[in-house]
Amino acid sequence: MSENVQSAHSPEKSGAANEFVEIVKTVVYALLIALVLRVVFFQPFTIPSASMEPNLYEGDYIIVSKWSYGYSKHSIPFSPPLFEGRIFGGSPERGDVVVFKLPSDNRTDYVKRVIGLPGDRVQMKDGLLYVNGALVERQPLPPARTDMGGFVREVAQYRETVNGASFATQDFGTDGDLDDTEQFVVPEGHYFMLGDNRDNSMDSRVPPGAGGVGFVPAENLVGKAQIVLLSWEPEASVFKPWTWVLDARPSRFFKVLH
């Protein structure tokens, strides 16, 4: 007469296995929630350069709203080719600070200010900005001091107003390489971007073949920069915990962007 043989497991092993499964499920759920939040609502970015001074500094940690302009494949990590164009799309306005994928490689994240909308004519003449033939008025602000690769230099600052948006810009003079340009006509479905640090920004004034941005397709927009959440000096390092405090810039924490 045969007997049924059943494998026996200790209660301790079963409990440990169940606990491990629950931990894995919790981690998976947390990652899925984080992914949804990152794709649909917010995404953080770190500013790597001085091209948007005096409004964004190297070491700023900003939050970008993803829903402001709708969604494209670039709203999803690694930009999978799931669909073309934008869905649930809103349009940026002149003066918005936006994060976008560099058109020449569709991978690198850039942050600039929208100056030209589709159909606009944009030109720099003697360091002054013209949009559709009209001079963008600017008011002088107190000068600032900026670090140019270890060399501290004084830089003029101005307040410009575009489409009701008022923001500060920096300018080293009127004789720079980008202070006199051709008139750019923004193609349909594209945008013209400028850095607020006008003489230190490879933006839409510079063609992609020369290392610049060129016109930015609407599909490449990632989102609207809303706030500087945290900020550290460029010397801060994740591997040097003491710099998290010593190199912090609390005056920039929770700074709303304009």
Summary of the structure (lengths in Angstrom):
residues: 258
radius of gyration: 24.1
end to end distance: 85.1
largest distance: 102.8
contacts: 738
relative contact order: 0.18
helix: 18%
strand: 36%
